[in-house]
Amino acid sequence: MKNIVALVLCIVFSVSTFAAELQNSYKVTYDGGSLSNIKGGAGIKLYVDSTTVKFVKDNAEIAAIPASSITEVSYGQDVHRRVGTAVAVGVFTLGLGALTALSKSKKHYIGLTWANGDQKGGLAVQCDKNDYRGILAALEGVSGKKAVNSESMTVKN
């Protein structure tokens, strides 16, 4: 009986630890900025805890930014029409191609700037539409800075 209880406790503990790790991590796409060891368009993970914002790629930490050094959090959207998709669909079906041309797609971006002593930097990441507000809330919470809407935030590689 003790063995069964021990096994159940081990399973519950490992699942809860895994779930706690997932709550503070977000999959984002690095769009550009001052991180020199990563290229734009790379998929990375963003970890937010009470003192640090970390960026990790392939289980290797790219950057760790102290929450107290964050100077600005910004956000924006890039909205464009699906012209390429409409042309591709329109080749096969005329009506659906026209309907597709009327639809829009949005990309959600979050920008972060920091100054840690003489080390200053900034970056922009593209977020999933489901994680966008959660990441903003997490960054605002740990930094104490209110996110600024940046209508012209388009970082091109």
Accessible surface in RSA format (square Angstrom, percent):
REM  Atomic radii and reference values for relative SASA: ProtOr
REM  Chains: A
REM  Algorithm: Lee & Richards
REM  Probe-radius: 1.40
REM  Slices: 20
REM RES _ NUM      All-atoms   Total-Side   Main-Chain    Non-polar    All polar
REM                ABS   REL    ABS   REL    ABS   REL    ABS   REL    ABS   REL
RES MET A   1   175.73  91.0 134.61  89.1  41.12  97.9 116.45  99.0  59.28  78.5
RES LYS A   2   180.65  88.1 172.02 105.5   8.62  20.5 118.29 106.5  62.36  66.4
RES ASN A   3   126.38  87.2 119.86 115.8   6.52  15.7  29.38  70.7  97.01  93.8
RES ILE A   4   109.81  62.5 108.94  81.2   0.88   2.1 109.81  79.1   0.00   0.0
RES VAL A   5    73.63  48.4  71.83  65.0   1.80   4.3  73.63  64.0   0.00   0.0
RES ALA A   6    52.11  47.9  46.50  71.8   5.61  12.8  51.17  72.1   0.94   2.5
RES LEU A   7   109.42  60.9 105.93  75.8   3.49   8.8 109.11  76.6   0.32   0.9
RES VAL A   8    77.60  51.1  76.89  69.6   0.71   1.7  77.60  67.4   0.00   0.0
RES LEU A   9   112.12  62.4 109.29  78.2   2.83   7.1 109.73  77.1   2.39   6.4
RES CYS A  10    82.33  62.3  73.50  82.0   8.83  20.8  24.95  63.2  57.38  61.9
RES ILE A  11    93.92  53.4  92.50  68.9   1.42   3.4  93.92  67.6   0.00   0.0
RES VAL A  12    87.24  57.4  83.76  75.8   3.48   8.4  86.44  75.1   0.80   2.2
RES PHE A  13   146.18  73.1 142.95  88.5   3.22   8.4 145.80  88.4   0.38   1.1
RES SER A  14    64.13  54.2  55.25  73.7   8.89  20.5  46.38  98.8  17.76  24.9
RES VAL A  15    92.13  60.6  90.25  81.7   1.88   4.5  92.13  80.1   0.00   0.0
RES SER A  16    57.53  48.6  47.84  63.8   9.69  22.3  42.33  90.1  15.20  21.3
RES THR A  17    73.42  52.2  67.22  68.1   6.21  14.8  67.85  91.1   5.57   8.4
RES PHE A  18   123.30  61.7 119.37  73.9   3.93  10.2 122.83  74.5   0.48   1.4
RES ALA A  19    45.85  42.2  43.02  66.4   2.83   6.4  45.02  63.4   0.83   2.2
RES ALA A  20    52.70  48.5  48.06  74.2   4.64  10.6  50.02  70.4   2.68   7.1
RES GLU A  21    92.15  52.9  82.06  62.1  10.08  24.0  29.64  57.3  62.50  51.0
RES LEU A  22    85.47  47.6  74.37  53.2  11.10  27.9  74.49  52.3  10.98  29.6
RES GLN A  23   134.24  75.1 112.94  82.5  21.30  50.7  38.91  82.8  95.33  72.3
RES ASN A  24    74.72  51.5  72.85  70.4   1.87   4.5   8.83  21.2  65.89  63.7
RES SER A  25    14.03  11.9   3.42   4.6  10.61  24.4   0.11   0.2  13.92  19.5
RES TYR A  26    38.60  18.0  34.71  19.7   3.89  10.1  20.27  15.2  18.33  22.6
RES LYS A  27   151.62  74.0 144.22  88.5   7.40  17.6  87.41  78.7  64.22  68.4
RES VAL A  28     6.80   4.5   0.00   0.0   6.80  16.4   3.90   3.4   2.90   7.9
RES THR A  29    46.72  33.2  46.72  47.4   0.00   0.0  16.72  22.5  30.00  45.4
RES TYR A  30     4.06   1.9   4.06   2.3   0.00   0.0   3.40   2.6   0.66   0.8
RES ASP A  31    19.94  14.0  19.88  19.8   0.07   0.2   0.12   0.3  19.83  19.8
RES GLY A  32     8.17  10.1   0.00   N/A   8.17  10.1   7.70  21.1   0.48   1.1
RES GLY A  33    51.74  63.8   0.00   N/A  51.74  63.8  19.67  54.0  32.07  71.8
RES SER A  34    63.85  54.0  31.54  42.1  32.30  74.4  41.00  87.3  22.85  32.0
RES LEU A  35    22.52  12.5  15.30  10.9   7.22  18.2  17.31  12.2   5.22  14.0
RES SER A  36   116.87  98.8  76.47 102.1  40.40  93.1  53.59 114.1  63.28  88.7
RES ASN A  37   107.60  74.2  69.22  66.9  38.38  92.4  44.73 107.7  62.87  60.8
RES ILE A  38    17.66  10.0   1.67   1.2  15.99  38.6   7.88   5.7   9.78  26.5
RES LYS A  39   174.37  85.1 167.55 102.8   6.82  16.2 115.13 103.6  59.24  63.1
RES GLY A  40    33.89  41.8   0.00   N/A  33.89  41.8   1.18   3.2  32.71  73.3
RES GLY A  41    51.78  63.8   0.00   N/A  51.78  63.8  26.86  73.7  24.91  55.8
RES ALA A  42    19.87  18.3   9.76  15.1  10.12  23.0  19.41  27.3   0.46   1.2
RES GLY A  43    50.96  62.8   0.00   N/A  50.96  62.8  30.11  82.6  20.85  46.7
RES ILE A  44     7.00   4.0   0.00   0.0   7.00  16.9   4.29   3.1   2.71   7.4
RES LYS A  45    59.04  28.8  58.84  36.1   0.20   0.5  34.27  30.8  24.78  26.4
RES LEU A  46     1.73   1.0   1.73   1.2   0.00   0.0   1.73   1.2   0.00   0.0
RES TYR A  47    51.93  24.2  51.62  29.4   0.31   0.8  36.19  27.2  15.74  19.4
RES VAL A  48     9.98   6.6   5.05   4.6   4.93  11.9   5.53   4.8   4.45  12.1
RES ASP A  49    62.97  44.1  54.88  54.6   8.08  19.1  36.14  85.1  26.82  26.8
RES SER A  50    96.38  81.4  71.76  95.8  24.62  56.7  50.07 106.6  46.31  64.9
RES THR A  51    92.66  65.9  84.85  86.0   7.80  18.6  70.03  94.1  22.62  34.2
RES THR A  52    25.49  18.1  24.97  25.3   0.51   1.2   6.21   8.3  19.28  29.1
RES VAL A  53     0.00   0.0   0.00   0.0   0.00   0.0   0.00   0.0   0.00   0.0
RES LYS A  54    71.76  35.0  71.76  44.0   0.00   0.0  21.67  19.5  50.09  53.4
RES PHE A  55     1.89   0.9   1.89   1.2   0.00   0.0   1.89   1.1   0.00   0.0
RES VAL A  56    24.79  16.3  23.22  21.0   1.57   3.8  23.22  20.2   1.57   4.3
RES LYS A  57    70.64  34.5  66.21  40.6   4.44  10.6  39.10  35.2  31.55  33.6
RES ASP A  58   124.26  87.0  88.50  88.1  35.76  84.6  40.36  95.0  83.90  83.7
RES ASN A  59   152.70 105.3 118.49 114.5  34.21  82.4  27.82  66.9 124.88 120.7
RES ALA A  60    58.36  53.7  53.08  81.9   5.28  12.0  58.36  82.2   0.00   0.0
RES GLU A  61   101.19  58.1  68.07  51.5  33.12  78.9  24.13  46.7  77.06  62.9
RES ILE A  62    28.48  16.2  10.31   7.7  18.17  43.8  11.18   8.0  17.30  46.9
RES ALA A  63    16.05  14.8   8.75  13.5   7.30  16.6  16.05  22.6   0.00   0.0
RES ALA A  64    49.09  45.1  22.72  35.1  26.37  60.0  22.72  32.0  26.37  69.8
RES ILE A  65     4.23   2.4   3.49   2.6   0.73   1.8   4.23   3.0   0.00   0.0
RES PRO A  66    46.69  34.0  45.76  41.7   0.93   3.4  46.69  38.5   0.00   0.0
RES ALA A  67     4.91   4.5   4.42   6.8   0.49   1.1   4.42   6.2   0.49   1.3
RES SER A  68   112.18  94.8  70.94  94.7  41.24  95.0  57.22 121.9  54.96  77.0
RES SER A  69    11.34   9.6   4.76   6.4   6.57  15.1  11.25  24.0   0.09   0.1
RES ILE A  70     2.79   1.6   0.00   0.0   2.79   6.7   0.00   0.0   2.79   7.6
RES THR A  71    73.65  52.4  55.97  56.7  17.68  42.1  48.84  65.6  24.81  37.5
RES GLU A  72    73.72  42.3  71.46  54.1   2.26   5.4  19.45  37.6  54.28  44.3
RES VAL A  73     0.14   0.1   0.00   0.0   0.14   0.3   0.00   0.0   0.14   0.4
RES SER A  74    15.15  12.8  15.02  20.0   0.13   0.3   4.16   8.8  10.99  15.4
RES TYR A  75    61.24  28.6  61.24  34.8   0.00   0.0  27.32  20.5  33.92  41.8
RES GLY A  76     2.67   3.3   0.00   N/A   2.67   3.3   2.67   7.3   0.00   0.0
RES GLN A  77    77.55  43.4  54.73  40.0  22.83  54.3  13.91  29.6  63.64  48.3
RES ASP A  78    32.66  22.9  30.61  30.5   2.05   4.8   2.39   5.6  30.27  30.2
RES VAL A  79    68.06  44.8  42.09  38.1  25.97  62.6  42.09  36.6  25.97  70.4
RES HIS A  80    79.26  43.3  72.38  50.3   6.88  17.6  55.14  56.8  24.12  28.1
RES ARG A  81   115.68  48.6 104.26  53.1  11.42  27.2  39.20  53.6  76.48  46.4
RES ARG A  82   100.42  42.2  95.00  48.4   5.42  12.9  16.75  22.9  83.67  50.7
RES VAL A  83    93.31  61.4  91.99  83.3   1.32   3.2  92.01  79.9   1.29   3.5
RES GLY A  84    55.94  69.0   0.00   N/A  55.94  69.0  40.71 111.7  15.23  34.1
RES THR A  85    70.23  50.0  62.44  63.3   7.79  18.6  37.84  50.8  32.39  49.0
RES ALA A  86     8.72   8.0   6.26   9.7   2.46   5.6   6.45   9.1   2.27   6.0
RES VAL A  87    96.50  63.5  89.45  81.0   7.05  17.0  95.36  82.9   1.13   3.1
RES ALA A  88    58.37  53.7  49.30  76.1   9.08  20.6  56.75  79.9   1.62   4.3
RES VAL A  89    47.30  31.1  43.82  39.7   3.48   8.4  47.27  41.1   0.03   0.1
RES GLY A  90    18.64  23.0   0.00   N/A  18.64  23.0  11.91  32.7   6.73  15.1
RES VAL A  91   111.02  73.1  77.06  69.8  33.96  81.8  84.81  73.7  26.21  71.1
RES PHE A  92   174.57  87.3 141.77  87.8  32.80  85.4 145.99  88.5  28.58  81.8
RES THR A  93    58.69  41.7  53.59  54.3   5.10  12.2  57.87  77.7   0.81   1.2
RES LEU A  94   156.40  87.1 144.08 103.1  12.32  31.0 144.17 101.3  12.23  32.9
RES GLY A  95    50.42  62.2   0.00   N/A  50.42  62.2  41.50 113.9   8.92  20.0
RES LEU A  96   102.85  57.3 101.49  72.6   1.36   3.4 101.49  71.3   1.36   3.7
RES GLY A  97     4.28   5.3   0.00   N/A   4.28   5.3   3.63  10.0   0.64   1.4
RES ALA A  98    64.06  58.9  51.63  79.7  12.43  28.3  59.83  84.3   4.23  11.2
RES LEU A  99   116.68  65.0 108.56  77.7   8.12  20.4 108.75  76.4   7.93  21.3
RES THR A 100    29.91  21.3  25.01  25.4   4.89  11.7  15.23  20.5  14.67  22.2
RES ALA A 101    34.41  31.6  31.83  49.1   2.58   5.9  31.83  44.8   2.58   6.8
RES LEU A 102   124.47  69.3 111.89  80.0  12.58  31.6 112.03  78.7  12.45  33.5
RES SER A 103    45.85  38.7  36.02  48.1   9.82  22.6  43.41  92.4   2.44   3.4
RES LYS A 104   116.77  57.0  94.89  58.2  21.88  52.1  40.73  36.7  76.04  81.0
RES SER A 105    21.93  18.5  19.08  25.5   2.84   6.6  18.62  39.7   3.31   4.6
RES LYS A 106   120.81  58.9  94.53  58.0  26.28  62.6  47.02  42.3  73.79  78.6
RES LYS A 107    78.56  38.3  76.51  46.9   2.05   4.9  28.30  25.5  50.27  53.5
RES HIS A 108    20.86  11.4  20.66  14.4   0.19   0.5  13.98  14.4   6.88   8.0
RES TYR A 109    15.23   7.1  15.23   8.7   0.00   0.0   4.63   3.5  10.60  13.1
RES ILE A 110     1.55   0.9   1.25   0.9   0.30   0.7   1.25   0.9   0.30   0.8
RES GLY A 111     5.71   7.0   0.00   N/A   5.71   7.0   5.69  15.6   0.02   0.0
RES LEU A 112     4.18   2.3   2.80   2.0   1.38   3.5   3.03   2.1   1.15   3.1
RES THR A 113    51.61  36.7  51.56  52.3   0.05   0.1  49.56  66.6   2.05   3.1
RES TRP A 114    15.94   6.4  12.07   5.8   3.87   9.1   8.92   4.8   7.01  11.4
RES ALA A 115    35.42  32.6  23.28  35.9  12.14  27.6  23.28  32.8  12.14  32.2
RES ASN A 116    64.18  44.3  56.28  54.4   7.89  19.0   2.53   6.1  61.65  59.6
RES GLY A 117    69.32  85.5   0.00   N/A  69.32  85.5  44.63 122.5  24.69  55.3
RES ASP A 118   145.30 101.8 113.04 112.5  32.26  76.3  48.47 114.1  96.83  96.6
RES GLN A 119   112.26  62.8 105.24  76.9   7.02  16.7  37.54  79.9  74.72  56.7
RES LYS A 120   154.57  75.4 127.17  78.0  27.39  65.2  70.10  63.1  84.47  90.0
RES GLY A 121    15.02  18.5   0.00   N/A  15.02  18.5  10.60  29.1   4.42   9.9
RES GLY A 122    15.88  19.6   0.00   N/A  15.88  19.6  11.42  31.4   4.46  10.0
RES LEU A 123    12.04   6.7   1.16   0.8  10.88  27.4   5.45   3.8   6.59  17.7
RES ALA A 124     4.06   3.7   3.82   5.9   0.24   0.6   3.82   5.4   0.24   0.6
RES VAL A 125     3.97   2.6   3.97   3.6   0.00   0.0   3.97   3.5   0.00   0.0
RES GLN A 126    51.42  28.8  49.22  36.0   2.20   5.2   3.28   7.0  48.14  36.5
RES CYS A 127     7.38   5.6   0.00   0.0   7.38  17.4   1.97   5.0   5.42   5.8
RES ASP A 128    71.54  50.1  60.49  60.2  11.05  26.1  25.66  60.4  45.88  45.8
RES LYS A 129   152.62  74.5 131.07  80.4  21.55  51.3  74.45  67.0  78.17  83.3
RES ASN A 130   122.17  84.2  89.38  86.4  32.79  78.9  28.52  68.6  93.65  90.5
RES ASP A 131    43.21  30.3  41.36  41.2   1.85   4.4   1.91   4.5  41.30  41.2
RES TYR A 132    10.71   5.0  10.71   6.1   0.00   0.0   9.80   7.4   0.91   1.1
RES ARG A 133   186.88  78.5 181.78  92.7   5.09  12.1  67.16  91.8 119.72  72.6
RES GLY A 134    32.87  40.5   0.00   N/A  32.87  40.5  27.11  74.4   5.76  12.9
RES ILE A 135     0.09   0.1   0.09   0.1   0.00   0.0   0.09   0.1   0.00   0.0
RES LEU A 136    18.78  10.5  18.78  13.4   0.00   0.0  18.78  13.2   0.00   0.0
RES ALA A 137    61.75  56.8  50.64  78.2  11.11  25.3  53.73  75.7   8.02  21.3
RES ALA A 138    26.43  24.3  14.42  22.3  12.01  27.3  25.74  36.3   0.69   1.8
RES LEU A 139     2.75   1.5   2.75   2.0   0.00   0.0   2.75   1.9   0.00   0.0
RES GLU A 140    43.87  25.2  38.56  29.2   5.31  12.6  11.11  21.5  32.76  26.7
RES GLY A 141    63.21  78.0   0.00   N/A  63.21  78.0  36.96 101.4  26.25  58.8
RES VAL A 142    37.19  24.5  16.30  14.8  20.89  50.3  20.89  18.2  16.30  44.2
RES SER A 143    17.61  14.9   0.00   0.0  17.61  40.6   0.63   1.3  16.98  23.8
RES GLY A 144    67.86  83.7   0.00   N/A  67.86  83.7  35.51  97.4  32.36  72.5
RES LYS A 145    88.96  43.4  85.01  52.2   3.95   9.4  31.90  28.7  57.06  60.8
RES LYS A 146   164.86  80.4 148.78  91.3  16.08  38.3 107.21  96.5  57.66  61.4
RES ALA A 147    12.82  11.8   1.83   2.8  10.99  25.0   1.83   2.6  10.99  29.1
RES VAL A 148    75.50  49.7  71.78  65.0   3.72   9.0  75.50  65.6   0.00   0.0
RES ASN A 149    77.49  53.4  54.29  52.5  23.20  55.9  17.49  42.1  60.00  58.0
RES SER A 150    30.97  26.2  24.58  32.8   6.39  14.7  14.88  31.7  16.10  22.5
RES GLU A 151   142.81  82.0 119.66  90.5  23.15  55.1  61.96 119.8  80.85  66.0
RES SER A 152   100.44  84.9  77.08 102.9  23.36  53.8  52.15 111.1  48.29  67.7
RES MET A 153    24.14  12.5  14.94   9.9   9.19  21.9  17.90  15.2   6.24   8.3
RES THR A 154    71.31  50.7  48.60  49.3  22.71  54.1  26.94  36.2  44.37  67.1
RES VAL A 155    56.57  37.2  47.11  42.7   9.46  22.8  50.77  44.1   5.80  15.7
RES LYS A 156   152.72  74.5 123.29  75.6  29.42  70.1  91.62  82.5  61.10  65.1
RES ASN A 157   129.22  89.1  53.15  51.4  76.07 183.2  64.32 154.8  64.90  62.7
END  Absolute sums over single chains surface
CHAIN  1 A    10066.4       8019.6       2046.9       6090.8       3975.6
END  Absolute sums over all chains
TOTAL         10066.4       8019.6       2046.9       6090.8       3975.6
